């Protein structure tokens, strides 16, 4: 069909698209995908800038012993975006935790009964729109389908949220199975040797995916590139983590599982295993994995100080590049590269990366929220975090609000 808008000057086309936005933001997002010329007009005239998740406004965090997450504002003291008491939760739910944040949307999970799977919601706090996800269909851990006691291994999975409002108003939730933790000698009795010898992850990894477009769960296969990380028997000995770290960057989903990382290429339907950085170890609230300015980053905070790696994917091979090494903190919270022994006496917590700047957030023993600019070594005090002790904090998510997305009409 002939493009009748092609002869129009860009300022006239921009004015038309601006009027389209007044009628429906969703239609403006869709128009951006029509052709390169329309996308250029929308982007250069910044027609969606104030609706997209660019600016950090605060940090969400879960506290032990509290049902609903809290929000700490680092911008205007603002918007009443938490607690989420407008959701369709019921009285038997004991907690509601944030599992993931992706470009302004939150993945929430709750479990009101140990015998039932977790309930899940996708929520846009900026618009108070949400979707209660349907229960995913049963699915065994790949490679363990022929175990005698299959039911015990149905629910070993993590869920990860993917959302890119610059591409589509729709989001997806990925359910990824993992090998359960069964240490020796129990694993030798419960899992047959021929099962333990199978490679992990499998050559074809089938994930369950919920799409807001179809509003249902569907199986989606991904073919492995490169070598497996090991065997199912190896993974049986690795204790799982309560923290489902993940990042979405350039049409790929990154997450950690067992003692390794994975990259799922959503466009090519392929995946690969990524070894952790040299010297990286898992610590409770002492490690973090997520997206920042230039891609995917990984941080470790221990008695030696703070180390941050960047995942370099520019060449033929994927490599972790050390961006920060040797930072410690003085008793007043100021950053220093002197006297590493002080760090062993002072405990800090990692609260996550700024999504668009090379900044990592830390919680001090004095309940201060600190922003460390690891490209310039600047330390910034953002205020007092309203918690009694560091042990209360379970997971944190720096938050960038978004006024777009595909949801049910439930505001």
N, C-alpha and C positions, 0 to 999 in steps of 0.2 A: 504494500500500500504506500501511496505517496505521503511523505512527511510534510504536511502543510505548514508546520512551524519552522521549517528550515530557512525560509526567507526572512523570518523575523529577526530584528536586532536582539542581541542578548539582553539588553535592559528591558525590552518589551516582554520577552519570554520570561524573564525573572519576575516581572510584575504579575504575569498570568499565573505562574507557579506560586507566587506569594498569596494570591487570592485563593488558589487551590488549597493552600495550607489552612486558611481561615475556615474553609468548609470541612476539611478532613486532613489531619496530619498523616494518617495512614495512606491517603491517596498521594500525598507529596513524597512519602518514602517510596511508594511503588513507582512514581514517575521518575525518580532518580535512577531506577534500573532499566528504563526504557531504552536509552542509548547514551553514548559517550557525551554528546553535546548537552543533553539535559542534565546529566550527572555533573558536568563541568559548571553549568549555571548554578545548580543547587549548592555545590561546594564553594565556588569562588564568591558567590553572593551570601554565603553563610546563612542560608535559609533555615537550616536545621540546627545551627550551633547551640542555641539556648535550650534546645530540647534533648540534646545528646549528652551522654555521661562523660564530660570532660573535666569538670571541677570537683575536687574532693571537698565534701562538706562535713564529714565526720567519720567516726569509727563505730561499727556495731560490735558488741562483745557479749558472749554468753557467760553467765556466772553460775558456779555450782550452787545448787539449792534454790535457784529461782526459775520459775516456769518460763517467763518471757525474756527475750534478749533486751539489752539496753543499747541506747545510742548516745555517744558523746560527740557533741558538735565542736568542730575546730573552725567553723566559719561563723555566720550569723547565728545567734543563739536560737534559734529558729523553730523550725517546723516541727510539728508534733507528729513525727513519723514512727515513734515507738512509744508504748508497747503496741503489739499487734492484737489488741483485744476485739477487733472487728472481724476476725477470721471465724470460720464456722467450726471452731474447736468445741469439744464437749467436756463435761465435768470430769470424766475419768482420765483425761490426759494430764500427766504429771509434769511434763516439761515440753517446751517447744524450742528447738535449737536451730541455729543457722548452720547449714552444711556448706553452702557455697554462695559466692557473690560473683556476678558476671555482668558488667556494663549496666549497672543500675537495678538488676533483678536479683532477688534472693531465693535460694532453695532452702525451705524449712522442713524439718522432720520432727515427728513426735511418735512416741510408742506408749500406748496406754495399757498394753498387755504383753507380757513376755512370750506368749504363745502365738501372737499375731505379728505380721510384718509391720514395719513402720509406716505411718501415714505421712504424706508429703504434700507440700504446697509450693507453688511458685508465686512470688509476691513482688509487686512494684510498690515500695513504701511511698514514693513521691506522689503516686496517683491513688493509692489504697485499693488498687485492683489486684485480684488474686485468682488463682485456679487451684482447686483441690484435685490432685492427680489421682487417677484411678489406680487401684492396686495392680502392680505388674503381674503377669502370668508366671507360674512356677517355671524355673529354669535351673538345671543342675550346673554345677561347676564343670567347665569343659575338661574332658579327660577323666572325670570321676563319675560319669553317668552309670557305669556298670558296677558301682559299689553296692554291696548287699543292703546297707542301711542308707539309702540315698536321701531320705527326708532330712537327715541332720545337716545336709550340705546344700540345701536349697537357698538359704538366705544369707550366704556369705558374699556380700557385694557392697560396693560403694556406688553412690550416685553423683553425677557431675552435670552442671548446668552450662549450656552454651547459648549465647545471645549476642548478635551483632546488629544493632538497629540501623547501621549504615548500609546493610545488605538487605535485611528483611525485618518486619515487625514480629516475626515468629521466633520462638525459642525451642530448644530441644533439651531433654534430660536423658543422659546416658547411664544405664545401669551396667556396671562392670563386675563380673564375678571374680573372686579370688580364692586361693587355696586356703582352707581353714588351718588354724594353728593346732597341731596335734603333736606335742613333743614326744621324743623317744623315751621309754619303750612302747607307749600307747599306740603310736603311729604304726609300729611293726605288727601289732595285733589287729588293728582296725582296718588298715589299708594294705591290700595285697601288693606284693613286690612288683608285679607287672604294671600296676597302676603307678606306683612310686617312680618307676623308671621312665615314664612318659615325660616329654619335654614340656617346659612351662616358660613363657606362655605358648599356647598352641600355634601351629602354623597358620590356621585360620581361626581368628577369635570372633565369636558371635556375641554381639552386644544387644541388649534390649534398649530401644530408643523410643521415648515419648515425644511426639511432635505436637505443638499447639496448632499446627495447620490441620492435621488429621484427627487430633484429640484421642489418640489411642497409642498403645505400645506395639512396636513391631521389631522383629529380629533384623539385625543388619550385620553382615559379615565383613571383617577386615582381614586382609592377607598380610602376614608378617614379612617385613624386609629385614634381612640380616639374621643373626643367630638368636637362639633362645637364651634366656638368662640362666637356665638350669633345668632341673626336673621337678616334678610334683613332690617327690621325696625331699628335695632341698627346701621347698617352700613350706612344707609341713612343720619345719623346725623354726620358722621365722614368725615371731609374735607380731600380730597386726597392730595397727595404730588407730586410735579414736579420731584422728585428725585427717580428714579427707582433702588434703591440699590439691589444688588443681589450678590450671591457667589456660586461657583461650587466647591464641595469637595466630593471626594470618591463616585462618581456616584449619587450624590444628588444635586439638585438645591435648594438654599435657597433664599428667597426674603421677603421683607416686603410689606404688603398690609393693608390699613386702620391703625389700631393701633396694629397690630399683625405681627408675622412672620410665614412663612410656609416652610416646607421641603418637596420637591417632590423627592421620591425615584424612579429614572428612571429605575433601574433594576427590581424592584418589582411592578412597576406601582401602587404605593400607595403614600399617602401624609398624613401629619399631621400638626396641628396648634401648634405653639410654642408661649407661652406668652412672652412678652418682659421682660427684667431684672427688678427687683424691683428698682424703682426710675428713670427708663428710661422715658424720655419725648422727643417728637419731637421738634427740633429747626431748624430754617433756618440756614444752614451751621454749625449747632451746633451738629449734630449727623452724624454718619457714620456706615455703616454695610458692612462687606466684609470678604474676605479670607485673612488669614495671615499664619504664620509658621505651626501651629498645627491644623488649621481648621477654624472655623467661629468665628468672633469677632464683637463686637458692642462697639462703643465709643460715649460718650456724653461730650460735652464741654459747660459749662455754668458759671454763676457767682461763683459757688462753686469750680470750677476747672475742671480737666479732670478725667473722670472715664472710664475704659475699662473693658468689660466683655468677657469671653471666653465661648463658648458653649461646655460643657462637655457631650459627648455622649458615654462614656465608660461603664456606668452601664445600668440598665434596664430603667432608666428614664433620660430625658434630663434636664440638669440644667445649669444655667448661673453662672459662677464662676468669682467673682470680681478679676481682675488682677492688677488694678491700681485705686487708689482713691486719693485724696488730692494734686495732682500736680498743682501748679500755676506758673506764670512767672513774673520775675522782668522786670523793664523797659528796660533792655538791652537784653531781650529775654532769659535769662538763667533760667533754671528750678529751682524751689524752693518749699519747703513744708511749708513755713512761710507766715504769713499775707495774709489770704484769701481775705481780703478786696481789695487788689490790682487788683484782677481779675475783679472786677466789673467796674474798670476804664479802663481796657485794653481789647480790643476785639481781639480774635484769631479765625481762621477758621480751621476746619478739612479738610485735603486734601486727606485722605485715608490711607490705610495700605500697608506696604511692603508685597508683596505676599508670600515671603519665609522667612521673619525674623520678630521678634516681634518688629516692628517699626511702629509708626504712624507719619504721616507728618502733619505739621501745618504751617499756613501762619500768620506772625506777623503783627501788625499795621505798621511796618516799612518796609513792603514788603520783609521780609526775609523768606526763606523757611527753616524750622527747622525739623530735624528728631529726634524724641524722642524714645529712646530705653527703652520700658517700662518694660523690664525684668532686666535692670541694672540701670535705672534712668539716663542714659547718654543723654545729649542734644547735637546735632550736627548741626552746621550752614552750609547749603548747598549752600547759595548764595542768590542773589537778584532776586525775581520773577518780571518779567517785566510787572507789571500792575500798574495803577494809584491809585486805591482804592480797598479795599476788596469787596465792593459791586458789582464790575464788575464780580467776579468769580461766575459762576453758578454751575458747577460740575467739579470734578477732578478725574483723573484715573491714578494711578501709572502704568507704562508700562513696560512689559517684552517682548522683541521682539522674534518672532518665525519665522523660515525660512521654515516652513512646512504648509500644509493645502490644502484642495481641493477647487479649484476655477476655474472659467471660464478662458479661455485664452484671458485675456483682458489687460495684462500689456503693 
